[in-house]
Amino acid sequence: MKDNAGHLVEIGVVGRPHGIRGALRVFLHNQSSSLLYDIDMVLLRKVDASETVSSEILNYAAAGKRGTLTLRGIESRADAEKWTGARLLVDREVLPDVDDGEFYVEDLMGIEVFFEGKPIGKVKSSREQGGVEVVTVMDDSQVIEIPLVDEFVQELDIDGGRLTVRDIENLLPADAKKD
């Protein structure tokens, strides 16, 4: 099991400011999450990682696919504009525990992916598409996107850091397929 102490997890991104008093529009990766109602602090990190700030949550209100977040120390539209595009982070320890067989997408990052017993790369990123999580697997020579569905996933061992896939031929770009 991974040691999660002090480990930061991205839960969303900051959009443009909301109003003139420093409120931030935020887009959570899990739109149904109630986490921001339950915690006291978040971190904002600029995309280029040039600045990170920890701030107390004063107010959060969900509104469809986005929410409005008010943080201590961000008190004007100009303050809020500085954080447009920033990553919204929390300490992993504040996330709820997952049930057996469940995981956070963050847990997939960096795990080794195998096909027919051979490593084909590591998970570098993930996105949701049509209600299915799709991981991007990379090595020195190829990029493969794999939907996490039974058709393609043979075994996923988060603790062991291993994803074994059944079939990648239908996922490879046309120029990467062998004749």
N, C-alpha and C positions, 0 to 999 in steps of 0.2 A: 504494500500500500504506500502511496506517495505521502511524504511529509508535507502537510499543507500549511504549517505555521509560517506566517508572514508572506504567503503566496498570494499575489494579486490576480484577480480574475476580471476580465472585461465583461460587463453586463449590458453595455449599450454605448451609444455615441451621443454627443451634444450637437443639436441643431442650432439654428439661429435663435437670437434672443426673443423672449416673449414680453412685450410691454417695455416700459421705461425704468422699472425698478430692479432690474438685474435677474429676473427669472429666466431660466434656461429651458428651451424645448429639448426633451431627451427622447431618444428612440431606443427602447430596450430590445435586446436580442430575444428575450422571452416576454412577449407582449402581455401575457396573462400573469406575470409575476407580481406579487404584492410585496416583494423584498424592501422596496424603498419606503414603505409604510412602517416597516418593522425594525429598521436600523437607524442609527444616529449619525453615522459618518460615511462619506464617500471620498474617493480621490478622483481628481481630474488630471489627465496627462495629455499634453499637446501631442499631436500626431508625430512630430519630429522628436519627441521625448525631451525637448529643451526645458520643459517646466512641468512640475507635478505639484499639485496642491491638495492637501487634505482639508475637508471642510465639513462643518456640521450641517445636517439637513434641517432646514426650518420648516419647509412645507413641500409636499409632493401631491400632485393630483393627476390621475390617469385620464387620458382623453383619447379613446380609440387606439390608434397605432402609435401614439406618442403620449408623452406626459409633460407636465410642467414642474420643474424642480427649482426651489428657492434655497440658496446656500448662504451661510454666514460668510461675510467678506466679499460677496458679489452683490453690490448694491445699486448698480446703475446699468443702463443699456451698454455703455462703453465697457464696463467691467465684463459683462456677459459676452460681448462681441469677441473679446480676447480668447474665449474658450470654444468658439464655434468650431466644430469638427473634432474636438477633443474626445478621448476615450474616457468612459465612465467606468471606474474600477472599484471593487470592494475586496476586502481581505477574504480569502477562501473560507476562513473559519466562521464567517457570518452566514454562509449559505446553508440551507437546510440539508440534512443528511439525505442521501438517496436510498431507495429501496434496492433489494437484491435484483440484479439484472438491469439496473438503471445506472446512468452516469451523466456527468456534465460534459458538454462538448469539449470544454477545456481539457478534459482527461484524455482526449484523443490526440492532442497535439504532440508530435514527436514520436508516436509509437511506430514501430516497424511493421510494414505490410508485406505479407508473403503470398505467393502463388505457386502451387505445386512444389512446396518446400523451399523455394528460393526467394530471397528478399527482392522486392521490386521498388522499394523506396520507403519514405517516411511521410506521415501525415503532416502537412504544413499549414493547412487551413481548412475551414469548414463553412458551409452555408446551408440554409434551408431553401429548398426549392420544391414547390408543390406539396408541402407537408412532409417531405422526406429530407433527412440530413444527407448532404453530399460532401464527402471529404476529398480534398485535393492531395494526391500522393505524388511526391517528387523524388527523383534521384538525379544523377549527373546528366542523364540523357533523355529523360522523358517526364511528362506530366500526365497523370491519369486522374480522372474524376470518378469516384466510386460512390454510388448511392448505397446507403446503409439499409439494404433490404435483403430478405432471405435469398433472393435470386443470385446475389453476388457475394454475400457474407457467409462464410463457412463457420468461422469462429471469431469472437471478439473477446480477448482477455486483457481487460484494462490493467489489472494488477501486474500481469506479466509483460505488459507493453507490446502486445502482439495482436494484429488483425490478419486473419487468413481469409483470402477471397477464393471463391469457386471458379469464377470466370472473369477474365479481363479482356478476352479477344473482342467482345462487343463494345468495350469501353475505350480501346486504344484508338488514337487518331489513325486515319487511313494510311498515312505514310509510315506509321510505325509497325503495321501488321506485316508478319512474315508470309510469303507466298507458299 
